[in-house]
Amino acid sequence: MAAKKKKGDPESKTVAQNRKARFNYYIEDTLEAGIVLLGTEVKSLRSGQASINESYADVKQGEMYLLNAYIPEYTKAHVKLQHEVRRPRKLLLHKNQMTKLTEAVQRKGTTIVPLAIFFNKRGIAKVSLGIAGGKKQHDKRETEKKRDWQREKGRLMREKG
């Protein structure tokens, strides 16, 4: 059996997760990107209040930005030091990652969706991005049926054993 991660382990510090992304989209590929944050944003993220449910990444002036991500104000900071809660945040990518993402966005029906914001083992904030294609309504129903069947199968196996 795999060793469980400890609660205080910085490797497992997921701050915000987009749970609906895998339901609403086919995730073709994922990659990690750094994110440029202000001091109060980092403090607010560490308290675990962020939301990326309606956010997406887009290319502006040759650089990738995370748009519409909600990181609330840090209440213990002075008013003048506060950040804008839904400001565009620059993503840090290698050149080959950037070209891969821009080519993916130019294809019809694909978008870049943030899957999670987390702190790596060095304590640096990262974003997990997914190249996503939209699902149709019948595909979503099929996904839900599969999930329900797996859950029911697990219940039946527990009752037998």
Steps between C-alpha positions, in 0.01 A plus 500: 500500500624851423615714789253770595608860473509691825266792540785747549692371197561799268490265199126443546394863555223546244342841551227514235360235271274518197291186548255577221778521239529124451121472480450784248810439284715226353845566643747419219823597674614660826800706601628705791560875487630752746281796588599861577334606825511794738583452869142530620387249236749241627385554858137468392577181303672346802180549697320295230231741382555508121259389227584413138164355395425760232856585400697429184838580349551710188784649295539879506792680332700180472462406868261263678266639768262336745171689476200516733668310787366612837754554778334695783664791680726417792312643798805553723677727249459877477243635253767663281684167460194304385483347154218492247313171553441405133802658332678325209798304633800426282597135458865397479565246224793376295500605135417150371210472747374840385503401132325172583223685684455773236474237225242312708290814551502579128337164429123513494322404821798494737574718798749509785338428835672519839449173686661591833710757682750348741827558681785270396743347748716816487198713597456664158149557365430306180200454272410172334365582152305268273449523125129435483238431236136555582263210565153476354199443727475129413870454583443652843208262561720205398772611743244524778365151422850351513573670831171378651564146379851497653356622829223237495748225406717597798199479733404157370855368539516624861165338585611162355843495667 
